Structure formats: structure tokens, C-alpha cells
Amino acid sequence: MSAQGKPDTITADVVARVRRKTGIPVLQCKRYLEQLPPADYAKFMAAIDSQDGRFLHDPIEDDPAYANIFEEIAREAKALIDQQIQERQRELRASGMEHMEWMARRLSRYLAHDAAVASGASRYRVAHARTDESRSLF
């Protein structure tokens, strides 16, 4: 074992703990643990033991001194994502993708009609569904 707490060999028990916590494949867990510097190994194993859920975070994120910085980063990231979503929506509108939406609605009506036929619905209901579809343009 090194002076900072990293064992010379990574045991199957440690790899299994990391695997259960993160969901990362076993060999990737082993390779990751082997390449970690001793100081980081100790922090990582402390996070494995103390944090809930599959997504681990750096303990510095819990430090109140850095809270404002992380909030600002989150606001900037959200603004960028919102901007990209709006740009993509404009591109889709400009390229006529609303037509694809219209086609999807029409397809869902046809599928509903086919489901009615397959379920043995009365002839009146099937015929009525067909005439409703043919009348509707949207």
C-alpha cells in the first residue's frame, strides 16, 4: 500500500464496489482505478462510499465558497442550450419540417383505423373513421 492509501493491487472487491456504484463495466473500473494517482484514489473511494446515486460529483461542488461559481456555470450552460434549441427549431421550420409533423399526425390516424379493424370494431365505426380521415386535411 502506498503512503497515501492506494493499494499496490486493486482487489476484486474494490472493483465490484465501483461497478455497483457507477455501472461502469468491470474491466474499465479496474483500469481506471489502476491509473488513478494515490491522492485521487483516496478521494474517489471516499466519494464511492459517501455519495448516493450512480453519478458521482467532485466534493468541491459541495463547498459553499464555490457555490456562486457553479450557479453561474449552470446559468450559462442553460442559456446556451436554450439558444441551440431555438436555432434548431428555426432551422426545422425553414426547411419545411412542419410538413413531417402533419404527416406523422396523418399516419397516427391511419394506424388508429387499422387498430380498429384489427380489434373487430363494428363496420360502421371503421367506415366512419375512414370518412373522417378523408375529410380532414390536417
N, CA, C and O atoms as a GROMACS GRO file, in nm:
protein
  552
    1MET      N    1   0.085  -0.118   0.000
    1MET     CA    2   0.000   0.000   0.000
    1MET      C    3   0.089   0.124   0.000
    1MET      O    4   0.190   0.129   0.070
    2SER      N    5   0.050   0.223  -0.080
    2SER     CA    6   0.129   0.346  -0.088
    2SER      C    7   0.106   0.428   0.039
    2SER      O    8   0.017   0.399   0.119
    3ALA      N    9   0.186   0.532   0.054
    3ALA     CA   10   0.178   0.616   0.172
    3ALA      C   11   0.045   0.691   0.180
    3ALA      O   12   0.000   0.726   0.289
    4GLN      N   13  -0.019   0.715   0.065
    4GLN     CA   14  -0.143   0.794   0.064
    4GLN      C   15  -0.269   0.707   0.061
    4GLN      O   16  -0.379   0.761   0.046
    5GLY      N   17  -0.256   0.575   0.075
    5GLY     CA   18  -0.373   0.490   0.088
    5GLY      C   19  -0.413   0.410  -0.033
    5GLY      O   20  -0.514   0.340  -0.028
    6LYS      N   21  -0.339   0.416  -0.142
    6LYS     CA   22  -0.374   0.336  -0.260
    6LYS      C   23  -0.306   0.200  -0.248
    6LYS      O   24  -0.185   0.194  -0.228
    7PRO      N   25  -0.382   0.092  -0.259
    7PRO     CA   26  -0.320  -0.041  -0.250
    7PRO      C   27  -0.232  -0.068  -0.372
    7PRO      O   28  -0.252  -0.010  -0.479
    8ASP      N   29  -0.137  -0.157  -0.355
    8ASP     CA   30  -0.048  -0.191  -0.466
    8ASP      C   31  -0.124  -0.266  -0.576
    8ASP      O   32  -0.094  -0.250  -0.694
    9THR      N   33  -0.220  -0.347  -0.537
    9THR     CA   34  -0.305  -0.416  -0.635
    9THR      C   35  -0.451  -0.385  -0.603
    9THR      O   36  -0.489  -0.370  -0.487
   10ILE      N   37  -0.529  -0.375  -0.707
   10ILE     CA   38  -0.671  -0.346  -0.692
   10ILE      C   39  -0.744  -0.479  -0.677
   10ILE      O   40  -0.734  -0.565  -0.764
   11THR      N   41  -0.816  -0.495  -0.568
   11THR     CA   42  -0.885  -0.622  -0.543
   11THR      C   43  -1.019  -0.627  -0.616
   11THR      O   44  -1.076  -0.525  -0.656
   12ALA      N   45  -1.067  -0.749  -0.632
   12ALA     CA   46  -1.197  -0.770  -0.698
   12ALA      C   47  -1.309  -0.705  -0.618
   12ALA      O   48  -1.407  -0.657  -0.676
   13ASP      N   49  -1.296  -0.702  -0.486
   13ASP     CA   50  -1.399  -0.640  -0.401
   13ASP      C   51  -1.410  -0.490  -0.431
   13ASP      O   52  -1.521  -0.436  -0.441
   14VAL      N   53  -1.296  -0.424  -0.444
   14VAL     CA   54  -1.296  -0.280  -0.472
   14VAL      C   55  -1.355  -0.255  -0.610
   14VAL      O   56  -1.436  -0.163  -0.627
   15VAL      N   57  -1.316  -0.333  -0.708
   15VAL     CA   58  -1.369  -0.318  -0.844
   15VAL      C   59  -1.520  -0.341  -0.843
   15VAL      O   60  -1.595  -0.269  -0.910
   16ALA      N   61  -1.565  -0.440  -0.769
   16ALA     CA   62  -1.709  -0.468  -0.761
   16ALA      C   63  -1.784  -0.352  -0.697
   16ALA      O   64  -1.894  -0.318  -0.741
   17ARG      N   65  -1.728  -0.292  -0.593
   17ARG     CA   66  -1.793  -0.176  -0.530
   17ARG      C   67  -1.809  -0.062  -0.629
   17ARG      O   68  -1.915   0.000  -0.637
   18VAL      N   69  -1.703  -0.035  -0.706
   18VAL     CA   70  -1.708   0.073  -0.805
   18VAL      C   71  -1.808   0.037  -0.915
   18VAL      O   72  -1.884   0.123  -0.959
   19ARG      N   73  -1.809  -0.086  -0.958
   19ARG     CA   74  -1.902  -0.132  -1.062
   19ARG      C   75  -2.047  -0.115  -1.017
   19ARG      O   76  -2.130  -0.062  -1.092
   20ARG      N   77  -2.078  -0.158  -0.894
   20ARG     CA   78  -2.215  -0.145  -0.842
   20ARG      C   79  -2.256   0.001  -0.832
   20ARG      O   80  -2.370   0.036  -0.861
   21LYS      N   81  -2.165   0.085  -0.792
   21LYS     CA   82  -2.197   0.226  -0.769
   21LYS      C   83  -2.214   0.302  -0.900
   21LYS      O   84  -2.304   0.386  -0.912
   22THR      N   85  -2.129   0.275  -0.999
   22THR     CA   86  -2.126   0.356  -1.122
   22THR      C   87  -2.191   0.290  -1.243
   22THR      O   88  -2.236   0.359  -1.334
   23GLY      N   89  -2.195   0.158  -1.244
   23GLY     CA   90  -2.248   0.089  -1.361
   23GLY      C   91  -2.146   0.074  -1.472
   23GLY      O   92  -2.179   0.024  -1.580
   24ILE      N   93  -2.024   0.117  -1.448
   24ILE     CA   94  -1.917   0.105  -1.549
   24ILE      C   95  -1.876  -0.041  -1.558
   24ILE      O   96  -1.871  -0.110  -1.456
   25PRO      N   97  -1.845  -0.093  -1.678
   25PRO     CA   98  -1.801  -0.232  -1.692
   25PRO      C   99  -1.680  -0.262  -1.605
   25PRO      O  100  -1.598  -0.174  -1.576
   26VAL      N  101  -1.669  -0.388  -1.563
   26VAL     CA  102  -1.568  -0.431  -1.467
   26VAL      C  103  -1.426  -0.396  -1.511
   26VAL      O  104  -1.350  -0.340  -1.433
   27LEU      N  105  -1.390  -0.430  -1.635
   27LEU     CA  106  -1.252  -0.404  -1.678
   27LEU      C  107  -1.221  -0.254  -1.684
   27LEU      O  108  -1.110  -0.212  -1.652
   28GLN      N  109  -1.320  -0.174  -1.723
   28GLN     CA  110  -1.298  -0.029  -1.722
   28GLN      C  111  -1.277   0.021  -1.580
   28GLN      O  112  -1.193   0.108  -1.556
   29CYS      N  113  -1.353  -0.032  -1.485
   29CYS     CA  114  -1.335   0.006  -1.344
   29CYS      C  115  -1.193  -0.026  -1.299
   29CYS      O  116  -1.126   0.057  -1.237
   30LYS      N  117  -1.149  -0.145  -1.330
   30LYS     CA  118  -1.015  -0.188  -1.288
   30LYS      C  119  -0.907  -0.099  -1.348
   30LYS      O  120  -0.816  -0.054  -1.278
   31ARG      N  121  -0.917  -0.074  -1.478
   31ARG     CA  122  -0.818   0.011  -1.544
   31ARG      C  123  -0.820   0.153  -1.487
   31ARG      O  124  -0.715   0.214  -1.466
   32TYR      N  125  -0.938   0.205  -1.462
   32TYR     CA  126  -0.949   0.340  -1.407
   32TYR      C  127  -0.885   0.347  -1.270
   32TYR      O  128  -0.809   0.439  -1.241
   33LEU      N  129  -0.914   0.250  -1.185
   33LEU     CA  130  -0.857   0.250  -1.050
   33LEU      C  131  -0.706   0.234  -1.053
   33LEU      O  132  -0.636   0.294  -0.971
   34GLU      N  133  -0.655   0.155  -1.146
   34GLU     CA  134  -0.510   0.134  -1.154
   34GLU      C  135  -0.437   0.261  -1.197
   34GLU      O  136  -0.326   0.285  -1.151
   35GLN      N  137  -0.497   0.342  -1.281
   35GLN     CA  138  -0.427   0.461  -1.331
   35GLN      C  139  -0.442   0.582  -1.240
   35GLN      O  140  -0.372   0.681  -1.258
   36LEU      N  141  -0.532   0.576  -1.141
   36LEU     CA  142  -0.552   0.690  -1.052
   36LEU      C  143  -0.430   0.714  -0.964
   36LEU      O  144  -0.375   0.620  -0.908
   37PRO      N  145  -0.386   0.839  -0.951
   37PRO     CA  146  -0.279   0.870  -0.855
   37PRO      C  147  -0.328   0.842  -0.713
   37PRO      O  148  -0.449   0.848  -0.688
   38PRO      N  149  -0.240   0.813  -0.621
   38PRO     CA  150  -0.281   0.777  -0.484
   38PRO      C  151  -0.374   0.880  -0.418
   38PRO      O  152  -0.471   0.841  -0.353
   39ALA      N  153  -0.346   1.009  -0.432
   39ALA     CA  154  -0.431   1.110  -0.368
   39ALA      C  155  -0.572   1.108  -0.427
   39ALA      O  156  -0.671   1.121  -0.355
   40ASP      N  157  -0.581   1.092  -0.558
   40ASP     CA  158  -0.712   1.087  -0.623
   40ASP      C  159  -0.785   0.957  -0.592
   40ASP      O  160  -0.908   0.956  -0.583
   41TYR      N  161  -0.711   0.850  -0.576
   41TYR     CA  162  -0.771   0.721  -0.542
   41TYR      C  163  -0.846   0.732  -0.408
   41TYR      O  164  -0.959   0.686  -0.396
   42ALA      N  165  -0.781   0.793  -0.310
   42ALA     CA  166  -0.844   0.808  -0.178
   42ALA      C  167  -0.971   0.892  -0.188
   42ALA      O  168  -1.072   0.859  -0.126
   43LYS      N  169  -0.967   1.001  -0.263
   43LYS     CA  170  -1.086   1.087  -0.279
   43LYS      C  171  -1.197   1.012  -0.353
   43LYS      O  172  -1.314   1.022  -0.317
   44PHE      N  173  -1.158   0.938  -0.456
   44PHE     CA  174  -1.257   0.864  -0.535
   44PHE      C  175  -1.326   0.759  -0.450
   44PHE      O  176  -1.449   0.746  -0.455
   45MET      N  177  -1.250   0.684  -0.373
   45MET     CA  178  -1.310   0.581  -0.290
   45MET      C  179  -1.397   0.642  -0.180
   45MET      O  180  -1.497   0.583  -0.140
   46ALA      N  181  -1.359   0.758  -0.130
   46ALA     CA  182  -1.442   0.828  -0.031
   46ALA      C  183  -1.575   0.869  -0.096
   46ALA      O  184  -1.680   0.860  -0.032
   47ALA      N  185  -1.571   0.915  -0.220
   47ALA     CA  186  -1.692   0.953  -0.291
   47ALA      C  187  -1.780   0.831  -0.316
   47ALA      O  188  -1.902   0.838  -0.303
   48ILE      N  189  -1.719   0.719  -0.352
   48ILE     CA  190  -1.794   0.595  -0.374
   48ILE      C  191  -1.870   0.557  -0.247
   48ILE      O  192  -1.987   0.517  -0.253
   49ASP      N  193  -1.804   0.570  -0.134
   49ASP     CA  194  -1.865   0.529  -0.008
   49ASP      C  195  -1.967   0.630   0.046
   49ASP      O  196  -2.060   0.591   0.117
   50SER      N  197  -1.952   0.758   0.013
   50SER     CA  198  -2.036   0.859   0.078
   50SER      C  199  -2.148   0.914  -0.009
   50SER      O  200  -2.246   0.967   0.045
   51GLN      N  201  -2.139   0.904  -0.140
   51GLN     CA  202  -2.239   0.968  -0.226
   51GLN      C  203  -2.345   0.868  -0.270
   51GLN      O  204  -2.319   0.748  -0.287
   52ASP      N  205  -2.466   0.920  -0.289
   52ASP     CA  206  -2.578   0.838  -0.336
   52ASP      C  207  -2.590   0.850  -0.487
   52ASP      O  208  -2.548   0.949  -0.547
   53GLY      N  209  -2.649   0.749  -0.548
   53GLY     CA  210  -2.675   0.754  -0.692
   53GLY      C  211  -2.556   0.707  -0.773
   53GLY      O  212  -2.448   0.681  -0.721
   54ARG      N  213  -2.580   0.698  -0.903
   54ARG     CA  214  -2.475   0.649  -0.994
   54ARG      C  215  -2.381   0.757  -1.042
   54ARG      O  216  -2.270   0.728  -1.087
   55PHE      N  217  -2.423   0.882  -1.035
   55PHE     CA  218  -2.340   0.990  -1.086
   55PHE      C  219  -2.267   1.056  -0.970
   55PHE      O  220  -2.326   1.125  -0.887
   56LEU      N  221  -2.138   1.033  -0.967
   56LEU     CA  222  -2.056   1.092  -0.861
   56LEU      C  223  -2.019   1.234  -0.900
   56LEU      O  224  -2.010   1.267  -1.018
   57HIS      N  225  -1.997   1.316  -0.800
   57HIS     CA  226  -1.952   1.452  -0.828
   57HIS      C  227  -1.832   1.484  -0.740
   57HIS      O  228  -1.809   1.421  -0.637
   58ASP      N  229  -1.757   1.582  -0.784
   58ASP     CA  230  -1.639   1.624  -0.711
   58ASP      C  231  -1.684   1.691  -0.581
   58ASP      O  232  -1.773   1.775  -0.584
   59PRO      N  233  -1.625   1.655  -0.468
   59PRO     CA  234  -1.666   1.716  -0.341
   59PRO      C  235  -1.652   1.868  -0.338
   59PRO      O  236  -1.716   1.934  -0.257
   60ILE      N  237  -1.570   1.924  -0.426
   60ILE     CA  238  -1.556   2.070  -0.430
   60ILE      C  239  -1.690   2.136  -0.466
   60ILE      O  240  -1.713   2.252  -0.432
   61GLU      N  241  -1.777   2.060  -0.535
   61GLU     CA  242  -1.908   2.115  -0.571
   61GLU      C  243  -1.996   2.138  -0.448
   61GLU      O  244  -2.092   2.215  -0.455
   62ASP      N  245  -1.964   2.073  -0.338
   62ASP     CA  246  -2.039   2.091  -0.214
   62ASP      C  247  -1.986   2.206  -0.130
   62ASP      O  248  -2.049   2.244  -0.031
   63ASP      N  249  -1.872   2.263  -0.167
   63ASP     CA  250  -1.810   2.370  -0.090
   63ASP      C  251  -1.886   2.501  -0.112
   63ASP      O  252  -1.899   2.545  -0.226
   64PRO      N  253  -1.938   2.563  -0.005
   64PRO     CA  254  -2.014   2.688  -0.020
   64PRO      C  255  -1.934   2.801  -0.085
   64PRO      O  256  -1.992   2.891  -0.146
   65ALA      N  257  -1.803   2.798  -0.071
   65ALA     CA  258  -1.720   2.903  -0.130
   65ALA      C  259  -1.728   2.904  -0.282
   65ALA      O  260  -1.707   3.007  -0.345
   66TYR      N  261  -1.759   2.790  -0.341
   66TYR     CA  262  -1.766   2.778  -0.487
   66TYR      C  263  -1.909   2.776  -0.540
   66TYR      O  264  -1.930   2.764  -0.661
   67ALA      N  265  -2.007   2.787  -0.453
   67ALA     CA  266  -2.148   2.775  -0.494
   67ALA      C  267  -2.185   2.876  -0.601
   67ALA      O  268  -2.253   2.841  -0.698
   68ASN      N  269  -2.142   3.002  -0.586
   68ASN     CA  270  -2.176   3.105  -0.685
   68ASN      C  271  -2.117   3.074  -0.822
   68ASN      O  272  -2.181   3.098  -0.925
   69ILE      N  273  -1.998   3.022  -0.822
   69ILE     CA  274  -1.932   2.988  -0.949
   69ILE      C  275  -2.011   2.878  -1.022
   69ILE      O  276  -2.036   2.887  -1.142
   70PHE      N  277  -2.049   2.775  -0.948
   70PHE     CA  278  -2.124   2.666  -1.010
   70PHE      C  279  -2.263   2.710  -1.055
   70PHE      O  280  -2.312   2.663  -1.158
   71GLU      N  281  -2.326   2.799  -0.982
   71GLU     CA  282  -2.456   2.852  -1.024
   71GLU      C  283  -2.442   2.932  -1.154
   71GLU      O  284  -2.526   2.920  -1.244
   72GLU      N  285  -2.338   3.012  -1.164
   72GLU     CA  286  -2.314   3.091  -1.286
   72GLU      C  287  -2.288   2.999  -1.405
   72GLU      O  288  -2.338   3.023  -1.515
   73ILE      N  289  -2.210   2.894  -1.383
   73ILE     CA  290  -2.182   2.798  -1.490
   73ILE      C  291  -2.312   2.731  -1.536
   73ILE      O  292  -2.334   2.714  -1.655
   74ALA      N  293  -2.396   2.694  -1.441
   74ALA     CA  294  -2.524   2.630  -1.475
   74ALA      C  295  -2.613   2.725  -1.554
   74ALA      O  296  -2.679   2.683  -1.650
   75ARG      N  297  -2.616   2.853  -1.515
   75ARG     CA  298  -2.698   2.952  -1.590
   75ARG      C  299  -2.646   2.968  -1.732
   75ARG      O  300  -2.724   2.972  -1.827
   76GLU      N  301  -2.512   2.979  -1.748
   76GLU     CA  302  -2.455   2.994  -1.882
   76GLU      C  303  -2.485   2.872  -1.968
   76GLU      O  304  -2.519   2.885  -2.086
   77ALA      N  305  -2.472   2.752  -1.910
   77ALA     CA  306  -2.498   2.630  -1.986
   77ALA      C  307  -2.645   2.624  -2.029
   77ALA      O  308  -2.674   2.588  -2.143
   78LYS      N  309  -2.736   2.659  -1.940
   78LYS     CA  310  -2.879   2.658  -1.974
   78LYS      C  311  -2.908   2.758  -2.085
   78LYS      O  312  -2.986   2.728  -2.176
   79ALA      N  313  -2.846   2.876  -2.079
   79ALA     CA  314  -2.868   2.977  -2.182
   79ALA      C  315  -2.818   2.927  -2.318
   79ALA      O  316  -2.885   2.947  -2.420
   80LEU      N  317  -2.703   2.862  -2.320
   80LEU     CA  318  -2.650   2.807  -2.446
   80LEU      C  319  -2.740   2.697  -2.501
   80LEU      O  320  -2.765   2.692  -2.621
   81ILE      N  321  -2.787   2.611  -2.415
   81ILE     CA  322  -2.875   2.503  -2.459
   81ILE      C  323  -3.006   2.560  -2.514
   81ILE      O  324  -3.052   2.517  -2.620
   82ASP      N  325  -3.065   2.655  -2.443
   82ASP     CA  326  -3.188   2.717  -2.491
   82ASP      C  327  -3.168   2.784  -2.626
   82ASP      O  328  -3.254   2.775  -2.714
   83GLN      N  329  -3.054   2.851  -2.643
   83GLN     CA  330  -3.024   2.917  -2.770
   83GLN      C  331  -3.012   2.813  -2.882
   83GLN      O  332  -3.064   2.834  -2.992
   84GLN      N  333  -2.945   2.702  -2.855
   84GLN     CA  334  -2.930   2.598  -2.958
   84GLN      C  335  -3.064   2.536  -2.993
   84GLN      O  336  -3.088   2.504  -3.110
   85ILE      N  337  -3.151   2.518  -2.895
   85ILE     CA  338  -3.283   2.463  -2.922
   85ILE      C  339  -3.363   2.557  -3.012
   85ILE      O  340  -3.426   2.514  -3.108
   86GLN      N  341  -3.359   2.686  -2.980
   86GLN     CA  342  -3.432   2.783  -3.061
   86GLN      C  343  -3.378   2.788  -3.204
   86GLN      O  344  -3.456   2.795  -3.299
   87GLU      N  345  -3.246   2.784  -3.220
   87GLU     CA  346  -3.187   2.783  -3.354
   87GLU      C  347  -3.231   2.660  -3.432
   87GLU      O  348  -3.264   2.670  -3.550
   88ARG      N  349  -3.231   2.545  -3.367
   88ARG     CA  350  -3.270   2.421  -3.434
   88ARG      C  351  -3.417   2.426  -3.474
   88ARG      O  352  -3.454   2.380  -3.583
   89GLN      N  353  -3.502   2.482  -3.388
   89GLN     CA  354  -3.644   2.493  -3.422
   89GLN      C  355  -3.663   2.586  -3.542
   89GLN      O  356  -3.745   2.557  -3.629
   90ARG      N  357  -3.587   2.696  -3.548
   90ARG     CA  358  -3.596   2.786  -3.665
   90ARG      C  359  -3.551   2.714  -3.792
   90ARG      O  360  -3.613   2.729  -3.897
   91GLU      N  361  -3.443   2.635  -3.783
   91GLU     CA  362  -3.395   2.560  -3.899
   91GLU      C  363  -3.500   2.461  -3.948
   91GLU      O  364  -3.524   2.449  -4.068
   92LEU      N  365  -3.564   2.392  -3.854
   92LEU     CA  366  -3.666   2.294  -3.894
   92LEU      C  367  -3.784   2.362  -3.960
   92LEU      O  368  -3.837   2.313  -4.060
   93ARG      N  369  -3.827   2.476  -3.906
   93ARG     CA  370  -3.937   2.549  -3.967
   93ARG      C  371  -3.900   2.596  -4.107
   93ARG      O  372  -3.980   2.587  -4.199
   94ALA      N  373  -3.778   2.646  -4.121
   94ALA     CA  374  -3.733   2.698  -4.251
   94ALA      C  375  -3.721   2.586  -4.354
   94ALA      O  376  -3.739   2.610  -4.474
   95SER      N  377  -3.692   2.464  -4.310
   95SER     CA  378  -3.675   2.355  -4.405
   95SER      C  379  -3.804   2.281  -4.433
   95SER      O  380  -3.805   2.183  -4.508
   96GLY      N  381  -3.915   2.326  -4.374
   96GLY     CA  382  -4.042   2.264  -4.402
   96GLY      C  383  -4.071   2.140  -4.320
   96GLY      O  384  -4.152   2.056  -4.361
   97MET      N  385  -4.008   2.127  -4.205
   97MET     CA  386  -4.029   2.008  -4.125
   97MET      C  387  -4.166   2.004  -4.060
   97MET      O  388  -4.206   1.901  -4.005
   98GLU      N  389  -4.242   2.117  -4.064
   98GLU     CA  390  -4.377   2.110  -4.011
   98GLU      C  391  -4.458   2.010  -4.092
   98GLU      O  392  -4.551   1.946  -4.042
   99HIS      N  393  -4.421   1.997  -4.220
   99HIS     CA  394  -4.489   1.902  -4.305
   99HIS      C  395  -4.472   1.761  -4.250
   99HIS      O  396  -4.564   1.680  -4.258
  100MET      N  397  -4.355   1.730  -4.195
  100MET     CA  398  -4.331   1.599  -4.136
  100MET      C  399  -4.424   1.577  -4.016
  100MET      O  400  -4.473   1.467  -3.995
  101GLU      N  401  -4.446   1.683  -3.939
  101GLU     CA  402  -4.539   1.673  -3.827
  101GLU      C  403  -4.679   1.639  -3.876
  101GLU      O  404  -4.746   1.552  -3.820
  102TRP      N  405  -4.722   1.707  -3.981
  102TRP     CA  406  -4.853   1.683  -4.039
  102TRP      C  407  -4.863   1.538  -4.086
  102TRP      O  408  -4.964   1.471  -4.064
  103MET      N  409  -4.758   1.489  -4.151
  103MET     CA  410  -4.758   1.351  -4.200
  103MET      C  411  -4.764   1.252  -4.083
  103MET      O  412  -4.830   1.149  -4.092
  104ALA      N  413  -4.696   1.283  -3.974
  104ALA     CA  414  -4.700   1.195  -3.857
  104ALA      C  415  -4.840   1.189  -3.798
  104ALA      O  416  -4.885   1.082  -3.757
  105ARG      N  417  -4.909   1.302  -3.794
  105ARG     CA  418  -5.048   1.302  -3.744
  105ARG      C  419  -5.136   1.217  -3.835
  105ARG      O  420  -5.218   1.138  -3.786
  106ARG      N  421  -5.121   1.232  -3.965
  106ARG     CA  422  -5.199   1.152  -4.060
  106ARG      C  423  -5.170   1.003  -4.040
  106ARG      O  424  -5.262   0.921  -4.040
  107LEU      N  425  -5.043   0.969  -4.024
  107LEU     CA  426  -5.005   0.830  -4.005
  107LEU      C  427  -5.068   0.774  -3.878
  107LEU      O  428  -5.114   0.659  -3.877
  108SER      N  429  -5.071   0.853  -3.773
  108SER     CA  430  -5.130   0.803  -3.649
  108SER      C  431  -5.280   0.776  -3.667
  108SER      O  432  -5.334   0.683  -3.608
  109ARG      N  433  -5.347   0.857  -3.750
  109ARG     CA  434  -5.489   0.832  -3.778
  109ARG      C  435  -5.507   0.700  -3.853
  109ARG      O  436  -5.597   0.622  -3.823
  110TYR      N  437  -5.421   0.677  -3.953
  110TYR     CA  438  -5.429   0.552  -4.028
  110TYR      C  439  -5.402   0.433  -3.937
  110TYR      O  440  -5.470   0.330  -3.948
  111LEU      N  441  -5.305   0.446  -3.848
  111LEU     CA  442  -5.275   0.336  -3.756
  111LEU      C  443  -5.392   0.311  -3.662
  111LEU      O  444  -5.420   0.196  -3.629
  112ALA      N  445  -5.460   0.418  -3.618
  112ALA     CA  446  -5.578   0.401  -3.533
  112ALA      C  447  -5.688   0.328  -3.609
  112ALA      O  448  -5.757   0.243  -3.552
  113HIS      N  449  -5.703   0.362  -3.737
  113HIS     CA  450  -5.802   0.294  -3.821
  113HIS      C  451  -5.768   0.146  -3.832
  113HIS      O  452  -5.856   0.061  -3.816
  114ASP      N  453  -5.642   0.114  -3.860
  114ASP     CA  454  -5.601  -0.026  -3.871
  114ASP      C  455  -5.622  -0.101  -3.740
  114ASP      O  456  -5.660  -0.217  -3.741
  115ALA      N  457  -5.597  -0.034  -3.629
  115ALA     CA  458  -5.617  -0.098  -3.499
  115ALA      C  459  -5.765  -0.126  -3.477
  115ALA      O  460  -5.801  -0.229  -3.420
  116ALA      N  461  -5.852  -0.035  -3.521
  116ALA     CA  462  -5.996  -0.056  -3.508
  116ALA      C  463  -6.040  -0.176  -3.590
  116ALA      O  464  -6.121  -0.256  -3.545
  117VAL      N  465  -5.986  -0.188  -3.710
  117VAL     CA  466  -6.020  -0.303  -3.796
  117VAL      C  467  -5.971  -0.431  -3.731
  117VAL      O  468  -6.044  -0.530  -3.725
  118ALA      N  469  -5.846  -0.429  -3.683
  118ALA     CA  470  -5.787  -0.549  -3.623
  118ALA      C  471  -5.861  -0.591  -3.496
  118ALA      O  472  -5.868  -0.710  -3.465
  119SER      N  473  -5.916  -0.495  -3.424
  119SER     CA  474  -5.985  -0.528  -3.299
  119SER      C  475  -6.126  -0.578  -3.322
  119SER      O  476  -6.194  -0.619  -3.228
  120GLY      N  477  -6.172  -0.574  -3.448
  120GLY     CA  478  -6.305  -0.624  -3.480
  120GLY      C  479  -6.414  -0.522  -3.451
  120GLY      O  480  -6.527  -0.560  -3.420
  121ALA      N  481  -6.380  -0.396  -3.459
  121ALA     CA  482  -6.481  -0.292  -3.436
  121ALA      C  483  -6.592  -0.305  -3.540
  121ALA      O  484  -6.573  -0.364  -3.646
  122SER      N  485  -6.706  -0.249  -3.507
  122SER     CA  486  -6.820  -0.258  -3.599
  122SER      C  487  -6.786  -0.193  -3.733
  122SER      O  488  -6.702  -0.103  -3.740
  123ARG      N  489  -6.853  -0.240  -3.839
  123ARG     CA  490  -6.827  -0.184  -3.972
  123ARG      C  491  -6.858  -0.035  -3.976
  123ARG      O  492  -6.790   0.041  -4.045
  124TYR      N  493  -6.959   0.006  -3.903
  124TYR     CA  494  -6.996   0.147  -3.901
  124TYR      C  495  -6.881   0.231  -3.846
  124TYR      O  496  -6.845   0.333  -3.904
  125ARG      N  497  -6.824   0.188  -3.734
  125ARG     CA  498  -6.715   0.267  -3.673
  125ARG      C  499  -6.594   0.272  -3.764
  125ARG      O  500  -6.530   0.377  -3.775
  126VAL      N  501  -6.560   0.162  -3.830
  126VAL     CA  502  -6.446   0.160  -3.920
  126VAL      C  503  -6.472   0.251  -4.039
  126VAL      O  504  -6.385   0.329  -4.078
  127ALA      N  505  -6.592   0.241  -4.098
  127ALA     CA  506  -6.627   0.325  -4.213
  127ALA      C  507  -6.629   0.471  -4.173
  127ALA      O  508  -6.582   0.558  -4.247
  128HIS      N  509  -6.684   0.498  -4.055
  128HIS     CA  510  -6.690   0.635  -4.006
  128HIS      C  511  -6.550   0.692  -3.987
  128HIS      O  512  -6.525   0.808  -4.021
  129ALA      N  513  -6.459   0.612  -3.932
  129ALA     CA  514  -6.322   0.658  -3.912
  129ALA      C  515  -6.258   0.689  -4.047
  129ALA      O  516  -6.185   0.787  -4.060
  130ARG      N  517  -6.285   0.605  -4.147
  130ARG     CA  518  -6.226   0.625  -4.279
  130ARG      C  519  -6.277   0.755  -4.342
  130ARG      O  520  -6.199   0.831  -4.399
  131THR      N  521  -6.406   0.780  -4.331
  131THR     CA  522  -6.460   0.901  -4.392
  131THR      C  523  -6.414   1.025  -4.317
  131THR      O  524  -6.391   1.129  -4.379
  132ASP      N  525  -6.398   1.017  -4.185
  132ASP     CA  526  -6.346   1.132  -4.110
  132ASP      C  527  -6.205   1.165  -4.155
  132ASP      O  528  -6.170   1.282  -4.169
  133GLU      N  529  -6.125   1.062  -4.179
  133GLU     CA  530  -5.987   1.085  -4.222
  133GLU      C  531  -5.983   1.150  -4.359
  133GLU      O  532  -5.905   1.242  -4.382
  134SER      N  533  -6.067   1.103  -4.450
  134SER     CA  534  -6.062   1.155  -4.585
  134SER      C  535  -6.109   1.300  -4.592
  134SER      O  536  -6.066   1.376  -4.680
  135ARG      N  537  -6.197   1.340  -4.500
  135ARG     CA  538  -6.244   1.477  -4.498
  135ARG      C  539  -6.142   1.574  -4.440
  135ARG      O  540  -6.138   1.691  -4.478
  136SER      N  541  -6.063   1.525  -4.349
  136SER     CA  542  -5.972   1.615  -4.277
  136SER      C  543  -5.843   1.635  -4.355
  136SER      O  544  -5.780   1.539  -4.398
  137LEU      N  545  -5.804   1.759  -4.373
  137LEU     CA  546  -5.676   1.787  -4.436
  137LEU      C  547  -5.565   1.798  -4.334
  137LEU      O  548  -5.447   1.786  -4.369
  138PHE      N  549  -5.600   1.820  -4.209
  138PHE     CA  550  -5.497   1.836  -4.107
  138PHE      C  551  -5.519   1.740  -3.999
  138PHE      O  552  -5.443   1.737  -3.903
   0.00000   0.00000   0.00000
